[in-house]
């Protein structure tokens, strides 16, 4: 099942994580996960479903039954943030949420910068 190993590696790469990080996120032994990623073993159905859920993809995609649409950089970054957040303890997750919310607050425009013209006026 070479397609599974290939897609497993691709998905980890898209998320910006190593195979060992993916193994930890999936709560699997690194050696066991490495066997999947190197096409040496195949996971059972429950493990396959868990890997797909943790890596925020579908079982069908991992098995090569469907192709995911290419995603833009922003979508990939959001996916990376989501997957990383799942492994954080609640107190750290709360800190990340507060930091993210603080970054999302609109900032006043810097003096001297012109606002774009409003069309239709």
Wavefront OBJ file of the C-alpha trace (Angstrom):
o trace
v 0.000 0.000 0.000
v 2.604 2.493 -1.177
v 0.001 5.211 -1.684
v -0.811 5.174 2.030
v 2.842 5.612 3.029
v 3.280 8.363 0.441
v 0.156 10.240 1.535
v 1.084 9.862 5.200
v 4.430 11.545 4.551
v 2.849 14.211 2.347
v 0.281 15.088 4.994
v 2.901 15.417 7.725
v 4.940 17.633 5.408
v 1.896 19.817 4.640
v 1.356 20.252 8.363
v 5.023 21.052 8.931
v 5.592 18.147 11.306
v 7.991 15.221 11.344
v 6.954 11.586 11.393
v 7.929 11.383 15.060
v 5.738 14.396 15.846
v 2.877 12.841 13.881
v 3.336 9.618 15.846
v 3.114 11.489 19.148
v 0.031 13.402 18.025
v -1.599 10.091 17.068
v -0.539 8.575 20.400
v 1.405 5.862 18.586
v 4.853 4.451 19.140
v 7.299 6.178 16.772
v 8.554 2.865 15.440
v 5.029 1.700 14.672
v 4.192 4.953 12.862
v 7.495 4.771 10.987
v 6.527 1.299 9.750
v 3.364 2.814 8.269
v 5.206 5.775 6.736
v 7.847 3.485 5.205
v 5.317 1.031 3.747
v 6.479 -1.809 5.988
v 3.152 -2.378 7.755
v -0.479 -1.359 7.432
v -2.584 -0.038 10.296
v -5.786 -1.672 11.447
v -9.030 0.152 10.718
v -9.263 1.882 14.110
v -5.670 3.119 13.889
v -6.205 4.293 10.316
v -9.269 6.290 11.368
v -7.365 7.796 14.297
v -4.441 8.847 12.088
v -6.791 10.457 9.567
v -8.662 12.335 12.313
v -5.503 13.590 14.016
v -3.909 14.648 10.726
v -7.147 16.369 9.723
v -7.658 14.443 6.517
v -9.876 11.598 5.337
v -9.258 7.868 5.331
v -10.216 7.913 1.649
v -7.464 10.402 0.893
v -4.831 8.465 2.851
v -5.785 5.292 0.975
v -5.650 7.009 -2.409
v -9.377 6.781 -3.081
v -9.783 10.545 -3.401
v -7.549 13.484 -4.125
v -7.697 16.515 -1.902
v -8.021 19.823 -3.657
v -4.838 21.888 -3.622
v -5.070 24.358 -0.775
v -3.665 27.821 -0.450
v -0.976 28.780 2.042
v -3.469 30.294 4.500
v -5.538 27.100 4.610
v -2.434 25.023 5.229
v -1.350 27.329 8.063
v -4.779 27.068 9.682
v -4.632 23.281 9.389
v -1.179 23.258 10.975
v -2.434 25.379 13.863
v -5.443 23.098 14.357
v -3.407 19.913 14.392
v -0.802 21.396 16.752
v -3.488 22.666 19.113
v -4.944 19.195 19.589
v -1.817 18.030 21.391
v -1.662 20.915 23.872
v -2.833 20.662 27.473
v -5.805 22.886 28.241
v -3.809 25.632 29.996
v -1.384 25.967 27.069
v -4.231 25.854 24.568
v -5.928 28.706 26.417
v -2.712 30.740 26.199
v -2.444 30.112 22.456
v -6.084 31.117 21.952
v -5.570 34.367 23.889
v -2.414 35.156 21.908
v -4.161 34.431 18.630
v -7.123 36.601 19.589
v -4.751 39.424 20.521
v -3.064 39.175 17.134
v -6.453 39.239 15.398
v -7.475 42.612 16.885
v -7.534 45.222 14.112
v -4.735 47.755 14.500
v -5.114 51.459 13.716
v -3.621 52.527 10.421
v -0.175 54.102 10.575
v -0.063 57.877 9.943
v 0.706 58.773 6.362
v -0.810 55.609 4.925
v -3.721 56.322 2.624
v -6.820 54.205 2.797
v -7.816 52.489 -0.427
v -10.552 54.330 -2.317
v -14.091 53.164 -1.688
v -15.630 52.046 -4.947
v -19.185 52.854 -5.891
v -19.268 56.181 -4.023
l 1 2 3 4 5 6 7 8 9 10 11 12 13 14 15 16 17 18 19 20 21 22 23 24 25 26 27 28 29 30 31 32 33 34 35 36 37 38 39 40 41 42 43 44 45 46 47 48 49 50 51 52 53 54 55 56 57 58 59 60 61 62 63 64 65 66 67 68 69 70 71 72 73 74 75 76 77 78 79 80 81 82 83 84 85 86 87 88 89 90 91 92 93 94 95 96 97 98 99 100 101 102 103 104 105 106 107 108 109 110 111 112 113 114 115 116 117 118 119 120 121
